[in-house]
Amino acid sequence: MARNLLSRQKTIIDKFINDNTHSKDSFYRINSVFTEGRHGLDADDLPIEIWEKIEAINDTEILYQEVNRYMDDKCSDIVHS
């Protein structure tokens, strides 16, 4: 299934994920590479200001699901790379 997020939206999400990801070494110390010991990040973790930026670029009926799926894929790549 194609992701309908625009590259500007993905850039914002990617920055959020990068800002909330630690080095792989932290996985062995705290069992997570994400902030606060999370095992992944999703749309609910986005601050309202970031969500509003994403929404302002291109709001769709399924924006939440698209963002969630994109973030899940990115986090999975981080964990399994």
Secondary structure by P-SEA (a helix, b strand, c coil): ccccccaaaaaaaaaaaaaacccaaaaaaccccccccccccccccccaaaaaaaaaaccccaaaaaaaaaaaaaaaaaaac
